[in-house]
Amino acid sequence: MFIIDLNYVAPLEELDKHMFDHVQYLKKYYEENLFLASGRKVPRTGGIILCIAESEKEVNKIISEDPFYKLKLAEFKVTEFLASQSHPALETLLR
């Protein structure tokens, strides 16, 4: 599993102009069953995406499609982790 950590580097007004396209990008990867959860940080300085891709290389390819990445509106950090415990409801997703 991977944590994709976005940190905004552009003003929120600029990000909001591209939010629709960013949400469409997120929907694509939810439909492909690669994203588990996503949302804004509090305070709104960036966002987090939980991704179940096969490799960091695949995650980086996915990130390259994000409008926020393409337009240099956010910096992206990827952290891989192995879930050793999880809620039973997530068991089938994490296999």
Buried (B, 14 or more C-beta within 10 A) or exposed (E): BBBBBBEBBBEEEEBEBBEEBBEEBBEEBEEEEBBBEBEEEEEEEBBEBBBBBEEEEEBBEBBEEBBBBEBEBBEBEBEEEEEEEEEEEEEEEEE
